């Protein structure tokens, strides 16, 4: 069985969990995914089966699109809602839609971003999130990323929802914290939906509990 399966990953499980579910569902050993989604994130997860796993790098390199919500006024050690609170600051009357829109535009284009400690990047053979669980903090080199587009969707303070189209390797949780900093407040990501990965959209994805062989796109 060779092909591509586009899954709408539910909240609360890892991308590897999805791989294992697909592996058991179709009784196939060679299964992989093209771009990790954190447990709290939902949306498009491209699953590769059989010979399609050879093309993993090509799919991983695809641009991604997200709808992300940031919580303004609170920073955590994981840069998302699951972490320990490090800093809080009450919102003042200096935050309005005009300022938010102008600030978001500052993030369009090429930029450098330091990967978070809770990422899957490796440091001396170990995943950063494995070190983070041991409360180890290591120096990370910034990565070059590109924000193709960033659009304000809704402001319901303390939350701000936006659509982001970006290059591979972009950490939206880090982007949320950076945007908060630019606005003068601590911030963390409170919700994340991947709406597109390369040519695959959320509308094309299937629910994990209803996957079927007919959902597999041949290579």
Residue pairs with C-beta under 8 A, 6 or more apart in sequence:
1 26
1 28
1 49
1 50
1 213
1 216
2 49
2 50
2 51
2 52
2 218
2 219
3 49
3 50
3 52
3 216
3 217
3 218
3 219
4 46
4 47
4 48
4 49
4 52
4 200
4 216
4 217
4 219
5 22
5 46
5 47
5 48
5 49
5 206
5 211
5 215
5 216
5 217
6 44
6 45
6 46
6 47
6 200
6 204
6 205
6 206
6 215
6 217
7 18
7 22
7 44
7 45
7 46
7 47
7 205
7 206
7 207
7 208
7 211
8 42
8 43
8 44
8 45
8 202
8 205
8 206
8 207
8 208
9 15
9 18
9 37
9 41
9 42
9 43
9 44
9 45
9 194
9 208
10 42
10 207
10 208
11 39
11 40
11 41
11 42
12 39
12 40
13 39
14 38
14 39
15 33
15 35
15 36
15 37
15 45
16 33
18 33
18 45
18 47
18 208
19 31
19 32
19 33
19 47
21 208
22 28
22 31
22 47
22 49
22 211
23 29
23 31
25 211
26 49
26 213
28 49
28 50
30 49
30 50
30 51
30 53
31 47
31 48
31 49
31 53
32 47
32 48
32 53
32 56
33 45
33 46
33 47
33 48
34 46
34 47
34 48
34 56
34 59
34 60
34 62
34 197
35 45
35 46
35 59
35 60
35 62
35 64
35 168
35 194
35 197
36 120
37 43
37 45
37 192
37 194
38 80
38 118
38 173
38 192
40 80
40 81
40 82
40 191
40 192
41 192
41 193
41 194
42 192
42 193
42 194
43 66
43 192
43 193
43 194
43 195
43 202
43 205
44 194
44 195
44 196
44 197
44 200
44 201
44 202
44 204
44 205
45 194
45 197
45 205
46 59
46 197
46 198
46 200
48 55
48 56
48 59
49 216
51 219
52 219
55 219
59 197
59 198
60 168
61 168
62 168
62 197
62 198
62 199
63 148
63 165
63 166
63 167
63 168
63 196
63 198
64 165
64 166
64 167
64 168
64 170
64 194
64 196
64 197
64 198
65 163
65 164
65 165
65 166
65 194
65 195
65 196
65 197
66 163
66 164
66 166
66 172
66 192
66 193
66 194
66 195
67 153
67 161
67 162
67 163
67 164
67 192
67 193
67 195
68 161
68 162
68 163
68 164
68 172
68 175
68 176
68 189
68 191
68 192
68 193
69 159
69 160
69 161
69 162
69 189
69 190
69 191
69 192
70 159
70 160
70 162
70 176
70 179
70 180
70 187
70 188
70 189
70 190
71 81
71 158
71 159
71 187
71 188
71 189
71 190
72 91
72 95
72 157
72 158
72 159
72 160
72 180
72 183
72 185
72 187
73 88
73 89
73 90
73 91
73 158
73 185
73 186
73 187
74 85
74 87
74 88
74 89
74 158
74 186
74 187
74 188
75 85
75 86
75 87
75 88
75 177
75 180
75 186
75 187
75 188
76 82
76 83
76 84
76 85
76 86
76 188
77 83
77 84
77 86
78 84
78 116
78 118
78 132
78 173
78 188
79 116
79 118
79 171
79 173
79 174
79 176
79 177
79 188
79 189
80 118
80 173
80 188
80 189
80 190
80 192
81 188
81 189
81 190
81 191
83 118
83 188
86 186
87 186
88 186
89 185
89 186
91 157
91 158
91 185
94 184
95 157
95 183
95 185
97 152
97 155
99 183
100 152
100 155
100 160
100 183
101 152
103 179
103 182
103 183
104 150
104 151
104 152
104 162
104 179
105 150
106 182
107 147
107 150
107 175
107 178
107 179
107 182
108 147
108 148
108 149
108 150
109 146
109 147
110 144
110 145
110 146
111 144
111 145
111 146
111 147
112 142
112 143
112 144
112 145
113 142
113 143
113 145
113 169
113 170
113 171
113 174
113 175
113 178
114 140
114 141
114 142
114 143
114 174
115 121
115 128
115 140
115 143
115 171
115 174
116 128
116 171
116 173
116 174
117 128
117 129
117 131
117 132
117 137
117 138
117 140
118 128
118 129
118 132
118 173
119 127
119 128
119 129
119 171
120 127
120 128
120 129
121 127
121 128
121 140
122 128
123 131
123 138
123 140
128 138
128 140
131 137
131 138
143 169
145 166
145 167
145 169
145 170
146 166
146 167
146 170
147 164
147 165
147 166
147 167
147 170
147 175
148 165
148 166
148 167
149 163
149 164
149 165
150 162
150 163
150 164
150 165
151 162
151 163
151 164
152 160
152 161
152 162
153 161
153 162
153 163
154 160
154 161
155 161
159 190
160 179
161 191
163 195
164 170
164 172
164 175
165 196
166 172
172 189
172 192
173 188
173 189
173 192
176 187
176 188
176 189
177 186
177 187
177 188
177 189
179 187
180 186
180 187
180 188
181 187
193 202
194 202
195 201
195 202
196 202
206 212
206 215
